[in-house]
Amino acid sequence: MEDGTSKSLGYCGDTGGDYDVLQWDTREDCEVRQILDRVADKWSLLVIALLDKRSLRFTELRRMIEGVSQRMLTRTLRHLERDGLVSRTVYPTVPPRVDYALTPLGATLHDTIRALVTWTEGHQNEIAAARAAYDARTAAEQQAAAEEAAGRAATAREVLAGRR
């Protein structure tokens, strides 16, 4: 085993002095990318946000999350439960009642999500301005490229017609 290599599979900590942001993205035994993909998808974020205040039944969650299919909500809840972020409680009634709630680990993630939402709300105008500037700049570049291509095509037609 190389010097500085962790004996623990899945350990993604940096072994050198400089932090390499891409190191967790390329190592097969590192789960950071998988976890980020899971908790940062739109359905997981919404489920975690909705479960912050109280536990909810599946049908309540589905009603509150516009656009989510039953299959996708089921998969999302199963993944979050597997990762220890959501707990599932089944009550022995007819029909069976199932409640979902954030675990203590899920609650810590909600705090992080809340900070991200707060940051987004505070910077939404700057982001909107940046998007508008980008869109205007790319539209102008596309227009200039189209005009240049049209000019080259006109020149080529003149050359082929023997006018030049």
Secondary structure, 3 states (H helix, E strand, C coil): CCCCCCCCCCCCCCCCCCCCCCHHHHCCCCCHHHHHHHHCCHHHHHHHHHCCCCCEEHHHHHHHCCCCCHHHHHHHHHHHHHCCCEEEEEECCCCCEEEEEECHHHHHHHHHHHHHHHHHHHHHHHHHHHHHHHHHHHHHHHHHHHHHHHHHHHHHHHHHCCCC
